[in-house]
């Protein structure tokens, strides 16, 4: 049930993010989630889109360095302690979370959380066993 995430390496300068989003828009690629981490000189732009294969292709054609990886998506309740509960399940199973980012669903009272872990299958299994619902790209595209 993993979701494909594009990791785009970009320069940390004015206009870079809009350039990436313009390329996606011009190719009718819908952006579903985005996270950016930066240093003084460069940024790491993480994207969930409705068509990862096409997005990777058109961004590479425009000179961007891209890495596509599978990440885990989990739906959690929108209430205090729900994220902590999900992270606790992973911690108890000795699964390290390398990074995460979240976004709210428009029509549900849930947050969708994207997790980067070493073993997606193990993370999905322990979260499912603990009563959490895993999300798919199809779920994300419905937002």
C-alpha positions, 0 to 999 in steps of 0.5 A, spaced: 500 500 500 505 504 499 505 511 496 510 514 491 513 520 493 518 524 489 524 527 492 526 533 488 533 537 489 532 544 488 536 550 489 534 555 495 533 561 491 527 565 489 522 562 484 524 555 484 518 552 488 514 556 483 518 553 477 516 546 479 509 547 481 508 550 474 511 544 470 506 540 474 501 544 472 502 545 465 502 537 465 496 537 468 499 533 474 495 534 481 499 536 487 496 532 493 502 534 498 508 537 499 514 538 504 520 542 503 526 542 507 532 547 506 539 549 507 542 555 505 544 553 498 539 547 497 532 544 498 529 538 498 522 538 496 518 532 497 511 531 493 505 526 493 502 527 486 496 524 482 501 521 477 508 520 479 511 517 473 509 523 469 511 528 474 518 524 474 519 524 467 517 532 466 521 534 472 527 530 469 526 533 462 527 540 465 533 539 469 531 537 476 534 531 480 529 526 482 528 520 486 522 516 487 521 512 493 515 509 497 512 512 503 507 509 508 501 513 508 496 513 515 490 516 516 489 518 524 484 522 527 484 529 528 485 530 536 490 531 541 494 524 542 492 521 535 499 522 532 503 520 538 499 514 538 501 512 531 508 513 532 508 509 539 506 503 535 512 504 530 516 505 536 514 499 540 515 495 534 522 498 533 521 502 527 525 508 526 521 514 522 526 518 518 521 524 517 514 525 516 509 530 514 501 531 514 496 534 511 488 535 513 483 531 509 478 536 506 471 532 508 473 528 513 476 529 520 482 526 519 489 528 518 493 524 513 500 522 515 506 520 510 512 517 514 518 515 511 521 508 514 526 503 513 521 497 512 514 500 509 511 493 510 513 492 517 510 499 519 504 498 515 503 491 518 504 494 526 499 500 524 494 496 521 494 491 527 493 497 532 487 499 528 490 505 524 487 505 517 493 505 511 491 510 505 493 509 498 494 514 492 487 513 490 485 515 497 490 521 497 487 523 490 480 523 492 482 529 497 
